Amino acid sequence: MAEVHRRQNESLEDMLKRFRRECAKDGIYAEIKKRRYYVPPSVRKKQKEAKKKLKIKGREKTCL
């Protein structure tokens, strides 16, 4: 959980900017995006396999 305390003489905009940076660093935005919709385990497995194949295919191209 990102937590930001107001510094002395800090504007609200600056504090909000620091909070957003902390959220991005902690991966909160990625987690929200991932959990936005329910994805069944079978679909997750297929997506994982497809991602793995693309990664391997990319490595093969760089080796040639």
N, C-alpha and C positions, 0 to 999 in steps of 0.2 A: 504494500500500500504506500503510495507516494504521499509524503507529508512535507508541507512547506510552512515555515513560520515567517511572519512579517519582520523584515529588518528595519532598523531605524531609518527614517526618511525614505522609505521605499514606496513607490507608487503601486497602485493596485495592478496596473498593466504589467509592471516588471515582475511582480509576485506571481501573476497568472502565467507569464512566460516561463518562469522557473518551474512552476507546477507542471506545465505541459511538457517541458524538457525532461523532468523526472519521470512522468508517465511514459514517455517514449523510451527512456533508458530502461525502465523496469519491464517493458514489454506489455504494458496494460492495453494499449491500443490494438496490438496484434491479437491479444487474448479476447478482447471484445469482438473483433472482427471474426475470429475463429468460432466463437460461441453464438454468433448472431442467429444462426439457423441450426436446427438439429440435423446432424448427418449420421445416418445409420452406420454401424460398424462395418458392414459389408462394403459400403461406398467408400468409407475412409480407407479400407484396405486396398481397394482398387486404385484410389488416388495415390496412395503411397507407392504402390507397384509402378504406376505410370511415371511418377516423379523419379523413381529409382532408375527406370529404363532411360529416361531423358538424360539423367546425370551420366550414366554409363555411355550413352551415345555421344554426348559432348566430349567425354574423355577420349573416345576413339578418334574423333575428328582432330583433336589437338595432337594426337600421337602420330598421325599420318603425315 
